[in-house]
Amino acid sequence: MSIIVWYRNDLRVHDHEPLWKASQKTTNVFPVYIFDPRQFEELSVGFSKTGWLRTQFLIESVQNLRKNLQSISSGLIVRVGKPEEILPQLAVELEAEAVYCSEEVTSEETDVDAKVEEALQTMGKSMSFFWTSTLFHIDDLPFDIDQLPDVFTQFRNRVEKSCNVRSCFDTPYALLFKTNVSIGTMPTAESLLGYSSDATTHYVGGEDAANQRLKEYIWEQDLLKVYKETRNEMLGMDFSSKFSVWLANGCISPRHIYQQVQEYEYQRVKNDSTYWLIFELLWRDYFRFVSMKYGNRIFSAKGIKQDQHVQWSRNKRIFELWKNGETGIPLIDANMKELLATGFMSNRGRQNVASFLVKDLKIDWTWGASWFESQLLDYDVCSNWGNWNYVAGVGNDPRENRYFNILTQATRYDSQGEYVKHWLPALASVPADKVHLISALPPLEQQKYQVHIGVNFPKALFDVNRWRKK
């Protein structure tokens, strides 16, 4: 008997239920990863569904998965193509009786699942799904998904009161990987996307890098104890955990993070910061369950609320300026430049650039969500689209018309202008008390600080005086 373990957004060997369960049935386990070309196609808005940095990070993560599977006497078969065509073919070649995989919840993935399962069933083979993505298991929730509270706090209170986090699954240690089937070569980002780039990021994909970050952040640098105080900062690596970068691809398990936090609380300190990291993992859970409850409504411009009154602009020129960090608003542009350069942006930055796009520029929020999907290393379909619903006012936000005054946010969270000056060198000479008001500076002051609006710094798309009045 042999079993295929189909890897997707679960690129690890630790706490991996499909891998563990397959290893308990047979030693003939064949892990498979398939790069689906549909995930790298160009969208109608003019950019790749998965951008260069995100593609590179994914390839690194799959390479590291192959290495870690080899360390437990296994291996990884890699293919490029449609899973619904490749998996049934591999099932024949490997004489596999079943395919085990993690359960996904959004339509692109579940549509493919249905096709794979149908093809396998016609061949007398089975497919088994395992819930691997959240901190709390779906079967342990104190309500059915259709009864999921529409307010996060209500969800959190009920779950914290009645649910326990399950233990992690062990890593198998002695598998067989004997086959005449080619294991396949790893594709390059250029071969998947059809173009090349010299862009690089300091984030390294894979389970090893995820565990190293966990060790450094919690234990070696002892940063967990101040997480709640630093999490709204924007400059540098260590103001937040950055675990989301590896969580998104499943390079690390949320339950493993939870165990480490518990151990830290036991050995060192238990405080608001240690709780807040778990609180953030709960938000991640919540958006996954929201996506299950509302289905494709999370991708609709009308959102979860199906708000018929909201009309969005589809001004491509304005959107391109936002996308490329050329709006003339320092806080917005700095964050968008960071995203382009690194594939990452702070939570505070994400809220501000999203609010500016939809509330001030009135641009279709689904364009912004699609750009984040393309660029963010930590893109998670449920968290990304759920958060954009939230900020756009069409999701499950209990506060009506939540609005970010960008000037207030900038002076509060970047009071000395260090962040904007880091990503926008043209502003290097501008004093801290004027750097966020650059578009309102008279010509003489612009000349004094060597900032020339429309030359080395873009004209503002929005009148900052409107924020001053508010």
MARVO-266181 format. One record per residue (C-alpha): residue in one letter; x, y, z; residue number from 0. Coordinates in steps of 0.05 Angstrom, whole numbers, plus 32768, in hexadecimal, padded with zeros to 4 digits. Example, Ala and Ser with C-alpha at 12.3 -4.5 7.8 and 13.67 -1.06 7.14 Angstrom:
! residues 2
A  80F6  7FA6  809C  0 .
S  8111  7FEB  808F  1 .
END
This chain:
! residues 470
M  8000  8000  8000  0 .
S  8018  8047  7FF1  1 .
I  7FFB  808C  8000  2 .
I  8008  80CF  7FDE  3 .
V  800D  810B  800D  4 .
W  7FFB  8148  7FE3  5 .
Y  801D  8186  7FFF  6 .
R  8001  81CC  7FF4  7 .
N  7FFF  8203  8029  8 .
D  801D  81D4  805E  9 .
L  8067  81D1  804B  10 .
R  8083  81AF  808A  11 .
V  8090  816B  80A8  12 .
H  8080  817F  80F1  13 .
D  8037  817E  8109  14 .
H  801F  8164  80C5  15 .
E  7FE3  8137  80CE  16 .
P  7FDF  811C  8086  17 .
L  8029  8108  8088  18 .
W  8024  80EA  80CD  19 .
K  7FE3  80C4  80BF  20 .
A  7FFE  80A9  807D  21 .
S  803E  8091  80A1  22 .
Q  8012  806B  80D3  23 .
K  7FF0  8046  8099  24 .
T  802D  8035  806F  25 .
T  8077  8044  8067  26 .
N  806B  804F  801C  27 .
V  805A  8099  8020  28 .
F  8065  80C6  7FE4  29 .
P  8063  8111  7FF2  30 .
V  8052  813B  7FB5  31 .
Y  8052  8186  7FA7  32 .
I  8033  81A2  7F67  33 .
F  8040  81E9  7F4E  34 .
D  7FFD  81FB  7F2E  35 .
P  8009  822B  7EF3  36 .
R  7FC5  824C  7F01  37 .
Q  7FE3  826A  7F40  38 .
F  8017  8290  7F17  39 .
E  7FEB  82AC  7EE0  40 .
E  7FE2  82F6  7ED3  41 .
L  7FA3  8314  7EF0  42 .
S  7F74  8343  7ECB  43 .
V  7F8F  837D  7EF6  44 .
G  7FD3  8375  7ED4  45 .
F  8002  834E  7F02  46 .
S  8011  8306  7F15  47 .
K  7FE3  82E2  7F46  48 .
T  8023  82CD  7F6A  49 .
G  805B  8300  7F65  50 .
W  80A6  82F5  7F5F  51 .
L  80BA  82F8  7FA8  52 .
R  807F  82CD  7FBF  53 .
T  808F  829A  7F89  54 .
Q  80D9  8298  7F9D  55 .
F  80C5  828F  7FE6  56 .
L  8097  8256  7FD4  57 .
I  80CD  8233  7FAC  58 .
E  80FD  8239  7FE6  59 .
S  80C8  821C  8015  60 .
V  80BC  81E0  7FE7  61 .
Q  8107  81D5  7FE0  62 .
N  810E  81D5  802C  63 .
L  80D3  81A5  8032  64 .
R  80F7  8174  8003  65 .
K  8135  8179  802E  66 .
N  810F  816C  806F  67 .
L  80E9  8132  8051  68 .
Q  812B  8114  803B  69 .
S  8144  8119  8083  70 .
I  810C  80E9  8098  71 .
S  811D  80B8  805F  72 .
S  80E8  80D3  8032  73 .
G  80E7  8103  7FF7  74 .
L  80BC  8132  7FCF  75 .
I  80A1  8129  7F88  76 .
V  809B  816C  7F66  77 .
R  8070  817B  7F29  78 .
V  8057  81B8  7F02  79 .
G  8010  81B3  7EE9  80 .
K  7FC8  81AA  7EFE  81 .
P  7FBF  817E  7F3C  82 .
E  7F7F  8160  7F21  83 .
E  7FA8  8144  7EE6  84 .
I  7FE9  8133  7F0A  85 .
L  7FD1  8112  7F4A  86 .
P  7FA6  80DC  7F29  87 .
Q  7FE0  80CD  7EFA  88 .
L  8011  80C8  7F35  89 .
A  7FE0  809C  7F5B  90 .
V  7FE5  8069  7F22  91 .
E  8031  806E  7F1B  92 .
L  803C  8068  7F66  93 .
E  8005  8034  7F6F  94 .
A  7FE9  8060  7FA6  95 .
E  7FA6  804E  7FC5  96 .
A  7F98  8093  7FE2  97 .
V  7FAB  80DD  7FE2  98 .
Y  7FB0  8100  8026  99 .
C  7FB1  814C  8029  100 .
S  7FA1  8188  8053  101 .
E  7F5B  81A5  804E  102 .
E  7F53  81E8  802B  103 .
V  7F16  8215  8030  104 .
T  7F14  8247  7FF6  105 .
S  7EF7  8238  7FB1  106 .
E  7F35  8236  7F85  107 .
E  7F52  8200  7FB1  108 .
T  7F12  81D9  7FC0  109 .
D  7EFF  81D8  7F76  110 .
V  7F41  81B6  7F66  111 .
D  7F37  8187  7FA1  112 .
A  7EF4  8171  7F85  113 .
K  7F12  8163  7F41  114 .
V  7F4B  813B  7F60  115 .
E  7F1C  8113  7F8C  116 .
E  7EED  8104  7F52  117 .
A  7F27  80EB  7F26  118 .
L  7F42  80BF  7F5E  119 .
Q  7EFE  80A1  7F6E  120 .
T  7EF4  808B  7F26  121 .
M  7F35  8065  7F2F  122 .
G  7F1F  8045  7F70  123 .
K  7F4E  8070  7F99  124 .
S  7F3D  809D  7FD5  125 .
M  7F4D  80E2  7FED  126 .
S  7F51  80F8  8036  127 .
F  7F52  813F  8050  128 .
F  7F70  8156  8093  129 .
W  7F66  8198  80B7  130 .
T  7FAC  81B4  80C1  131 .
S  7FAB  8200  80B9  132 .
T  7F8E  821E  80F9  133 .
L  7FA0  8223  8142  134 .
F  7F5D  8207  8158  135 .
H  7F42  81CB  8133  136 .
I  7F01  81D6  810E  137 .
D  7EE2  8199  812F  138 .
D  7EED  81B8  8174  139 .
L  7EC8  81F9  8167  140 .
P  7E8B  8203  8195  141 .
F  7E5E  8214  8159  142 .
D  7E53  81FF  8111  143 .
I  7E74  822B  80DC  144 .
D  7E31  8248  80C6  145 .
Q  7E29  8260  810F  146 .
L  7E6E  8280  8111  147 .
P  7E68  82C4  8135  148 .
D  7E6F  8300  8106  149 .
V  7E97  8326  813A  150 .
F  7EDD  830D  814A  151 .
T  7ED8  831C  8195  152 .
Q  7E9C  82EF  819C  153 .
F  7EC1  82B8  8176  154 .
R  7EFF  82C0  81A1  155 .
N  7ED9  82BF  81E3  156 .
R  7EB3  827F  81D2  157 .
V  7EF0  825B  81B6  158 .
E  7F1E  826E  81F0  159 .
K  7EEA  8258  8222  160 .
S  7EDA  8213  8205  161 .
C  7F13  81FC  81D7  162 .
N  7F58  81DF  81E2  163 .
V  7F91  81E0  81B0  164 .
R  7FA0  8199  8199  165 .
S  7FE5  817B  819F  166 .
C  8015  817C  8164  167 .
F  801F  813D  813A  168 .
D  8063  811C  813D  169 .
T  8092  811C  8102  170 .
P  8098  80D8  80E2  171 .
Y  80E0  80BF  80E3  172 .
A  80E7  8081  80B7  173 .
L  80C2  8082  8075  174 .
L  80D0  805F  8033  175 .
F  80D7  8085  7FF3  176 .
K  80E7  8051  7FBF  177 .
T  80CC  805F  7F7A  178 .
N  80E0  8061  7F31  179 .
V  80B6  809F  7F27  180 .
S  80DF  80DE  7F1B  181 .
I  80DF  810C  7F57  182 .
G  80E0  8148  7F28  183 .
T  810A  8187  7F28  184 .
M  80F9  81C7  7F4C  185 .
P  80DF  81FE  7F1E  186 .
T  80FB  8244  7F1F  187 .
A  80D3  8283  7F2B  188 .
E  80E3  8298  7EE4  189 .
S  80C7  8257  7EC7  190 .
L  8087  825E  7EEF  191 .
L  807B  82A8  7EE3  192 .
G  8098  82B2  7E9D  193 .
Y  80C3  82ED  7EB1  194 .
S  8102  82F9  7EDA  195 .
S  8113  8327  7F13  196 .
D  814F  8336  7F3E  197 .
A  8123  8345  7F7B  198 .
T  8138  8322  7FBB  199 .
T  811E  8322  8002  200 .
H  813F  8314  8045  201 .
Y  8108  82E2  8056  202 .
V  811C  8299  8048  203 .
G  80E6  8267  8038  204 .
G  80DF  8224  805B  205 .
E  80D3  81FE  809C  206 .
D  811B  8206  80B3  207 .
A  8119  8252  80AC  208 .
A  80D5  8253  80D0  209 .
N  80F0  822C  810B  210 .
Q  812E  8256  810D  211 .
R  8104  8296  8110  212 .
L  80D9  8278  8147  213 .
K  8117  8267  816F  214 .
E  8137  82AC  8165  215 .
Y  80F9  82D6  8172  216 .
I  80DF  82B1  81B0  217 .
W  811D  8293  81D1  218 .
E  815E  82B3  81B9  219 .
Q  8148  82FC  81B3  220 .
D  8111  82F7  81E8  221 .
L  80E3  8324  81BF  222 .
L  80A1  8302  81CE  223 .
K  809B  8324  8212  224 .
V  8094  8369  81F0  225 .
Y  806C  8354  81B2  226 .
K  802E  837B  81C4  227 .
E  8056  83BB  81CE  228 .
T  807E  83B5  818D  229 .
R  804C  8396  815D  230 .
N  8034  83D9  8140  231 .
E  807A  83EE  812C  232 .
M  808E  83EC  80E3  233 .
L  80D9  83ED  80DA  234 .
G  8107  83B1  80E2  235 .
M  8100  8366  80EC  236 .
D  80F2  835F  8136  237 .
F  80B7  838C  8146  238 .
S  808B  8350  8135  239 .
S  8094  8305  8131  240 .
K  808F  82FF  80E4  241 .
F  8075  82B9  80F0  242 .
S  803D  82C7  80BE  243 .
V  8070  82C2  8085  244 .
W  8079  8278  8093  245 .
L  8034  826A  80AD  246 .
A  8016  827D  806A  247 .
N  803A  8244  8046  248 .
G  8032  8215  8081  249 .
C  807D  8213  808D  250 .
I  806C  8217  80D7  251 .
S  802F  81FE  80FD  252 .
P  8006  822F  8127  253 .
R  8001  81F9  815C  254 .
H  804D  81F4  815F  255 .
I  8051  823F  816A  256 .
Y  801C  8239  81A0  257 .
Q  8044  8203  81C3  258 .
Q  8083  822F  81C2  259 .
V  805C  826A  81DF  260 .
Q  8041  823E  8217  261 .
E  8087  8225  8226  262 .
Y  80A0  826D  8226  263 .
E  8069  8281  8257  264 .
Y  807E  8247  8284  265 .
Q  80C8  8254  8281  266 .
R  80CC  82A0  827D  267 .
V  808F  82CD  8280  268 .
K  8044  82CC  8272  269 .
N  8028  8311  8261  270 .
D  7FFC  8338  8231  271 .
S  8030  8330  81FA  272 .
T  8032  82E4  81FD  273 .
Y  7FE6  82E3  81FB  274 .
W  7FE5  8314  81C1  275 .
L  800C  82E6  8193  276 .
I  7FD8  82B0  819E  277 .
F  7FA2  82E5  8195  278 .
E  7FBF  82F3  814F  279 .
L  7FBE  82A8  813F  280 .
L  7F74  82A9  8153  281 .
W  7F67  82E0  8120  282 .
R  7F87  82B4  80EC  283 .
D  7F58  827A  8100  284 .
Y  7F1C  82A8  80FE  285 .
F  7F28  82C0  80B7  286 .
R  7F2D  8278  80A0  287 .
F  7EEA  8267  80C0  288 .
V  7ECB  82A7  80A4  289 .
S  7EE2  8291  805F  290 .
M  7EBF  824E  8068  291 .
K  7E7F  8270  8080  292 .
Y  7E7A  82A3  8048  293 .
G  7E9C  8280  800E  294 .
N  7EA9  82AA  7FD0  295 .
R  7E89  82E8  7FEF  296 .
I  7ECD  82F8  800C  297 .
F  7EE7  8303  7FC5  298 .
S  7EAC  832E  7FAE  299 .
A  7EB2  837A  7FAB  300 .
K  7E72  837D  7FD4  301 .
G  7E94  8352  8008  302 .
I  7E78  8327  8040  303 .
K  7E41  835A  804C  304 .
Q  7E2E  835A  8002  305 .
D  7E28  83A5  8009  306 .
Q  7E03  83BE  7FCB  307 .
H  7E0F  8408  7FDA  308 .
V  7E5B  840A  7FD5  309 .
Q  7E75  8420  7F91  310 .
W  7EBF  8418  7F84  311 .
S  7EEA  843E  7F52  312 .
R  7F14  8415  7F21  313 .
N  7F45  844C  7F0F  314 .
K  7F82  8424  7EF7  315 .
R  7FB1  8460  7EF9  316 .
I  7FA3  8470  7F42  317 .
F  7FA8  8427  7F55  318 .
E  7FEC  8421  7F32  319 .
L  8006  845D  7F59  320 .
W  7FEF  843C  7F9A  321 .
K  800C  83F9  7F86  322 .
N  8050  8416  7F76  323 .
G  8055  8444  7FB3  324 .
E  804D  8485  7F8C  325 .
T  8011  84A6  7FAD  326 .
G  8039  84DF  7FCC  327 .
I  8022  84CB  8012  328 .
P  8062  84B6  8036  329 .
L  8045  8481  8065  330 .
I  801F  845F  802C  331 .
D  8059  8461  7FFB  332 .
A  808C  8448  802D  333 .
N  8061  840C  803D  334 .
M  8054  83FC  7FF4  335 .
K  809E  8402  7FE4  336 .
E  80AE  83D2  801C  337 .
L  807C  83A0  8001  338 .
L  809B  83A4  7FBB  339 .
A  80E1  839B  7FD6  340 .
T  80D7  8366  800C  341 .
G  8093  8345  8003  342 .
F  8080  835B  8049  343 .
M  805C  8395  806C  344 .
S  804A  83A0  80B5  345 .
N  8003  8396  80CD  346 .
R  7FFF  83E1  80DC  347 .
G  8016  83F0  8095  348 .
R  7FE4  83C0  8076  349 .
Q  7FA9  83E1  8099  350 .
N  7FBF  8426  8083  351 .
V  7FCD  8418  803A  352 .
A  7F8C  83F0  8034  353 .
S  7F63  8426  8056  354 .
F  7F83  845C  802A  355 .
L  7F73  8435  7FEA  356 .
V  7F2A  8428  7FFA  357 .
K  7F15  8462  8028  358 .
D  7F3D  849C  800A  359 .
L  7F49  8487  7FC2  360 .
K  7F08  845F  7FBD  361 .
I  7F2A  8429  7F93  362 .
D  7F0D  83E2  7F8E  363 .
W  7F28  83BE  7FCA  364 .
T  7F2D  837C  7FA5  365 .
W  7F65  839A  7F7B  366 .
G  7F8C  83A8  7FBB  367 .
A  7F7E  8362  7FD6  368 .
S  7F97  8345  7F94  369 .
W  7FD7  836E  7F97  370 .
F  7FE3  8355  7FDE  371 .
E  7FD7  830E  7FC5  372 .
S  800C  8317  7F90  373 .
Q  8040  8338  7FBC  374 .
L  803A  8322  8005  375 .
L  8068  82E9  801A  376 .
D  8035  82DA  8052  377 .
Y  7FF9  82DB  8023  378 .
D  7FC3  82B0  8041  379 .
V  7F83  82AF  8019  380 .
C  7F54  82B2  8054  381 .
S  7F7A  82E6  807E  382 .
N  7F89  8312  8042  383 .
W  7F43  8316  8025  384 .
G  7F23  8316  806A  385 .
N  7F4D  8352  8080  386 .
W  7F3F  8378  8040  387 .
N  7EF4  836C  8049  388 .
Y  7EFD  8388  808F  389 .
V  7F22  83C7  807B  390 .
A  7EF4  83D4  8040  391 .
G  7EB8  83D3  806D  392 .
V  7E97  8399  804A  393 .
G  7EAD  8363  807B  394 .
N  7E9E  8351  80C3  395 .
D  7EB7  838F  80E6  396 .
P  7E89  83A3  8120  397 .
R  7E9E  83EC  8116  398 .
E  7E7C  840F  80DC  399 .
N  7EA6  843B  80AF  400 .
R  7EE9  842C  80D0  401 .
Y  7F19  8461  80B5  402 .
F  7F64  846C  80BB  403 .
N  7F7B  84B4  80BC  404 .
I  7FBE  84A8  809A  405 .
L  7FDE  84E7  80B7  406 .
T  7FCA  84D5  80FE  407 .
Q  7FE3  848E  80F3  408 .
A  8025  84A7  80D6  409 .
T  8034  84D7  810F  410 .
R  8021  84A2  8143  411 .
Y  8047  8466  8127  412 .
D  8080  8489  8102  413 .
S  8088  84C9  812A  414 .
Q  80D1  84D3  8118  415 .
G  80C7  84C0  80CF  416 .
E  80FB  8488  80D4  417 .
Y  80D0  8456  80AE  418 .
V  80BD  8483  8074  419 .
K  8104  849D  806D  420 .
H  811E  8456  806A  421 .
W  80F2  8443  802F  422 .
L  80EF  8489  800F  423 .
P  8136  84A5  800C  424 .
A  811F  84E5  7FEB  425 .
L  8103  84F9  802F  426 .
A  8145  84F0  8055  427 .
S  814F  853A  8064  428 .
V  8108  854B  8078  429 .
P  80FD  8558  80C4  430 .
A  80D2  8526  80E9  431 .
D  809A  8558  80F6  432 .
K  8093  8566  80AB  433 .
V  80A3  8524  808A  434 .
H  805B  850B  808A  435 .
L  8041  854D  806F  436 .
I  8071  8551  8035  437 .
S  803C  8561  8001  438 .
A  8027  859E  8029  439 .
L  806D  85BD  802D  440 .
P  8075  85FF  8008  441 .
P  80A8  8600  7FCE  442 .
L  80DF  8622  7FF7  443 .
E  80DD  85EC  802C  444 .
Q  80DC  85B6  7FF7  445 .
Q  811A  85D5  7FDA  446 .
K  813A  85D9  801F  447 .
Y  812F  858E  802C  448 .
Q  8140  857A  7FE4  449 .
V  80FB  855E  7FD7  450 .
H  80DD  8572  7F94  451 .
I  8094  855E  7F8E  452 .
G  8088  853F  7F4A  453 .
V  80D3  8535  7F3E  454 .
N  80F3  850A  7F74  455 .
F  80B3  8500  7F9C  456 .
P  806D  84F4  7F7F  457 .
K  8033  8525  7F82  458 .
A  8001  8512  7FB8  459 .
L  7FC1  84EF  7FA2  460 .
F  7F9E  8508  7FE1  461 .
D  7F9C  854B  8005  462 .
V  7FBD  8540  8049  463 .
N  7F99  857D  8064  464 .
R  7F59  8554  8064  465 .
W  7F7A  8527  8098  466 .
R  7F92  8563  80BF  467 .
K  7F4B  857D  80C5  468 .
K  7F32  853A  80DE  469 .
END
